[in-house]
């Protein structure tokens, strides 16, 4: 099975398997604030040698958020540092650390989970959607999550262990598009299908939406699939609030534009957690 990659972003967590295992050990036996402190320094070097990501976020802060140059530059650093802490949080979950979640959409999720009909969850590359899967045990419906297949064995093994316990099945994105058949089968069984909806992977089918004052293309597949199965759609954003604490924001959407509106609202609230490290508008 060959994994798909974005033209400017692979989605793979940095670091060798040994470094990732060492990070898990460090978090398990010391304070999580130690890798946070290390990350604060690492980010400076990362910004020096990854100019595309740095420039993309700088343009986002200047053009979309309207920040002055100094504030934009400072927020680029904070954005990279926040992303680093989110990555560390994922490994903290692998190490067995527990996180607190405030779920603002629990009632809607429980309502849909209690019905026989399937529904879809749309995620995005803001905050850390994956964290909710490490902490929430699904008892009423199985969730089938579309995930990037190119991660290291360390990440994939820990993901699988935790997801299996929480009634979550991973569907790996494949170049031969076989994942579409798995998603279709899951919806036919009345289950939940989760997929990112802010990046174009593989399929060229898209819809142009108003987003931060300009047009951007968003993938159209999720909405076509939902209509064919009469499935409702909810957008889920899992945003980092502080150490060991996340907030889950849920919005029901019926179209790509409604999703784009919900995404823009969340990003304006949490601009440091916009983690699309490429020229989103031009690339889209």
Buried (B, 14 or more C-beta within 10 A) or exposed (E): EEBBBBEBBEBBBEBEEEEBBBBBEBBBEEEBEEBBEBBBEBBEEBBEEBEEBBBBBBBBBBBBBEBEEEEBBEBBBBBBBBBBBBBBBBBBBBBEBEBEBEBEBEEBBEEBBEEEEBBBBBBBBBBBBBBBBBBBEBEEBBBBBBBBBBBBEBBBEBBEEBBEEBBBBBBBBBBEEEBBEBBEEBBEEBBBBBBBBBBBBBEEEBBBBEBBEEEBBBBBBBBEBBEEBEBBBBBBBBBBEEBBEBBBBBBBBEBBBBBBBBBBEBBEEBBBBBBBBBBBBEBB
